[in-house]
Amino acid sequence: MAKSVILNALDIGTSSVKMMVGQKDFATGDVTLLGQAQAPCFGVRKGEVVNPQQVAEAIVKVKEHLQKSGVGKIKKVLVNIGGPHLYSLTSQGLVSVSRADQKISQEDIQRVLQASQALNLPSNKEILDVFAKEFVVDGEEGIEDPLGLEGIRLEAKVLLSCVFSPVLESLDEAIEEAGLEIEENGIIPSPLASSRACLTAQQKELGVGVVDIGAGSTSVAFFEERKLLNFAVFPLGSANITNDIAIGLRTEISTAERIKKEFATLNTTKKKKKLTKIEIPEKNLAFSAKFLKDIVEARVSEIFSEVQRELKKISKQKLLPAGIILTGGGTQLPGIVEFAKRKLKLPCHLGFPKNIQGVEDLTFSTCAGLLLTGFDLKEQRGERPIGSEVGSKLKKIFKMFLP
């Protein structure tokens, strides 16, 4: 395997397309940022590609910008997939151990994982990936890696990531139109990419959730004992706050976005502020700080109510010792950490990308996670090449979430 590898990550978001180029030195383990760029995009709605041509144009802009900066030719990318049509399903599979000595082989593990995907999904839905939660050998539960164990019956309890097929087709079309190819196993669910960038092994062991608030959607993922418990994406984000401000103040979207960035806050104080009125003279606007705060709070509260609902599905309300890690562009609102603590009744912190030198922008968390996941897969293929798509997926299942 090469001493170092360069990969390209592409984050297709509702308001912008971001690309990051990174290099990993496998001798030292260091990952270095070689370049990053972003461009506005209008072909995505709520995290899903709806106009592949417009998205392709934005991708070409960031690609050309990075190539001109000297990162080299960009041909392949790792890319995220998000939106409300991305969802998870729990499933399980069961097979008999095939070897005469009853030792569980790699082939048995592959067969049981394939059996876990034997679901009657609608024709327009498909399985994107499979994540093993645990294996069961002859009724003994809680086994992480059954390879080499003796048994007669092998079961797998898994979490499947599924997607509405037209969403995946539109994503593929946009990438192809931009003159790029997708790396092997290079389509990663957005919440899992953010998790890889912002969470530590200790947090995943204790129990933690990551909440990535983007422009048009918010994604969540929850872990415990280093296992992925569940993930979800819902169509609410920081753009909804901007829209609410535009409606409430009867002003343009561009002005509402400026007001959000300059004046919106979730901070609370017992002291009365002298400045209770905000004025935008050139737009002939005047409104109270409380009016703006009420607009912002209502929408952010709705976002965290959805997060709470997802916690309830896995019975983890108030039960994640490592708390909630907030990331994404929508978490730049002042006071959002304390607001989340009050709403979720859990420890909350901002999560910045880790393990990549030169990356400190939480709006690039998904990009950073895509890169790190890609390097994980490259390294694992180099260590234990199996030579098949099923084999590389299997390695991904066991190791991609370990920092």
C-alpha positions, 0 to 999 in steps of 0.5 A: 500500500502507498505510504500516503493517499490523497482523497477528495470529499464532496458535500452537497448541501442545500445552500452550497456545495463544498469540496475538501482535498486531504492527504493521509500519511499512513506511516504517521497517521497524520491527515493534512488539508490540501485545499477546500472550497465552496460555491452556492448551489440552487439545485438541492432541496432539503438535502436532496438533489432535485436539479442535477444540472444545477448541482453539477455546475456548482460542483464544477466551480469548486473542482476547478477552483481547487485544481487551479490552487494546485491540488492536482487533477480531481477525478474521483470523490467521496460524496454524502447523501442526505435528505428525508428520503434517507432512513434506517431500518432494523433487521436480522439474518440467520444462517447455519455455520457451513464448515464441518469443524463448526468454526465461523468463517468470513463466508458465514459472516458475509452470508448472514449479513446478506440474509439480513438484507432479504427484505421486501422493500418497495420497488422504488426503495433500495438498501444503501449500506448495512451496519452490524449491531451485534452477532448471536452465536447459538443464542449467545448475544452481544458478540462483536466479531464472531470470526473463528468462534465455534457454533451451529447457528449464526445470527446478525442484528443490523441497521440498514440505511435505505434510500428512495431510489430516484434520490440516489439516481439524481445524485449519481447524475449530478456527479457524472454530469460534473465529470467525476466518478464516485469512489468504491463504497464512496456514498456515505450518509450525511449523519455518519460522515458528521459523526466520523469527523466530530466524535471520539471513540470514548464518546461513542463508547459511553453513549453520544449523539451528533446533531448536524444542522444544515441549511435545509435539513438536520441529521442525527446519529446516536452511538453506544458501546461504539455501535451505531444505534440509529440515524435520521434526517429531517427537513428542517434547518437554518434556512427555515429560520431565515424564511421565518424572519423574512415572513415575520418582518415582511422583507427579502430573503437576503435581508432576513439572512443578514438579520439572522447573522448579525442580530439573531441570538438564543442567549438569555439574560436577566438584565434588561438591555438598553437596546431593545429595538433593532433598525435597518434604515436602508430597508426601512425596518425597525423591530424589537429584539424580543420579536426577533428572538421569539421567531428564532426560538420557535424554529430552533425549538422545533428542530430540537423537538425532532431530535428529542423524538428520535431519542425517544425512538431508541429510549435514550431521552436524558440517557446519553452520558457523553451528551449531544455534539452540535455541528454544521452551519446552523449551530453558529447561532449564539446561545444554541448550546445552552438552548439545546441543554435546556431542551434536551436535558443532556450535556451539549457541546459544539463539535468541530472536525477532529484529526485533520490538520488545518480544519477548524470550520464546523460547516465543513464537518461533513466534508471532513468526515467523508475524508476520514471515512475514505482513509479508513476504507483505503487503509483497511483494504491495504491491510486485509484485501478481500477483493470483492465488493461484499468484502470491502463492505464487511470491513466497513461495517466493522471498522469505519466508525472507529476513530 
